[in-house]
Amino acid sequence: MKVQEVLNDLRRRFPNEPEYLQAVTEVLESIEEVYNQHPEFEKSNLIERLCIADRISSFRVTWVDDKGKVNVNMGYRIQHNNAIGPYKGGLRFHASVNPSILKFLAFEQTFKNALTTLPMGGGKGGSDFHPRGKSNAEVMRFCQAFMLELWKHIGPDTDVPAGDIGVGGREVAYLFGMYKKLTKEFTGVLTGKGMEFGGSLIRPEATGYGNIYFLLEMLKTKNIDIKGKKCLVSGSGNVAQYTCEKLIELGALPVTLSDSDGYIYDPDGITREKLDYVMELKNIERGRIREYAEKYGCKYVPGGRVWSEPGDIALPSATQNELNGDDAKRLVETGCIAVSEGANMPSTPEAIEVFQKAKILYAPGKAANAGGVATSGLEMTQNSLRLSWTKEEVDNKLKQIMSDIHGQCVKYGTEKDGYINYVKGANIGGFMKVAKAMMAQGII
Ligand code: NDP
């Protein structure tokens, strides 16, 4: 089938899955030209096989809260494509989780993982369990109940989950503990583990750091120095925190952070000391970003989005579709020169169009935030070798991988006028690798 026919068919079959259709449309439209140059792809209906997940498992998760109430949540694992390696992708725990969101994430993950140059297929999973307000014991019981089903579907050479929204080091550890008990095996079946039991140095930092390494590569193409640049960062979780950390280290000025209740604007910049406070607030006390404004006496906008503020660089690091066309117009009008996505699909299609029309530097998440999964891949390697690399070794490998991903975007995405279309570059780079592997493996 031709690309447009496949898209129409998917819209007809999955009308209630807007995020999945959004991700598929973006990828297919940008690879159409290359796809049409390969009649052998069409003959084996490669596109349709690449858009439909290999397998989707859904299950009931039953757990008891601190008051003794029995709760029921949905659990999912999407195994999208394993043409180049075991399924690999995070678990998301958030009230908004549904099949459409996980299908979009698993689809995107397949191309992202291909771009890292490491042997990892694409997957994603999670639950509509919302960790906000839950006690530590409740989170533990939920993770254990979730793993009671998930373990049947995963394995170190089959499918290797990791963290995502709502799943950090604490949750990965509880999940790992239960997997180990059920299987009686100590294997590298989850990544993002603690350092004491097989984790990798730099894994917690990798997505945020990797995004800034990618940004530096983009800025280099225009001879722009990051020093002193005002940066708008959204979110205040894992990705946002380590994005800020690297920005501070490089002499840039992060001025915003947010959570689902609102955002803070600190014109003096978030310093190392202030970031330590945020880490304590978010990771230990599990408080709200509003408390930052109360402590440091800066502006807090309830319900607002950080893109209302002027900045040189935008680093969306919270969630999908958090930056729309109007936000993008405002950013461009107020002088934003670069957007690099820490989150997955944070910019709407309208926003991407605005950035590309204005010809500013714009990197989609599947390229810019691939450092997280790449370092998960490095954790898998260390687990298999049964040794640990130093911080410098992992960080240098991460830098090299981000530079290689940038190189692939330049190779496949440079347009006639010299503008680098990073969306096209990342999509074609990822697609070609998976497509070639699928072609070689026959019709399965
Ligand atoms: P965390 O759970 O650590 O943090 C998420 C942050 O985003 C929180 O501040 C949260 O606020 C906010 N947020 C979540 N959902 C919404 C929403 N619907 N509206 C507004 N704010 C929201 O997650 P991560 O930092 O790990 O993930 C952030 C993004 O980065 C996601 O898109 C994820 O897929 C992507 N990503 C993460 C990787 C990783 O290694 N962790 C790797 C690659 C991509 P609140 O506390 O109020 O919920």
Residues whose N, C-alpha, C, O or C-beta is under 5 A from the ligand:
A	BS01	NDP	G163 D164 I165 G166 T207 G235 S236 G237 N238 V239 A240 S258 D259 S260 D261 S317 A318 T319 Q320 G342 A343 N344 N369 G372
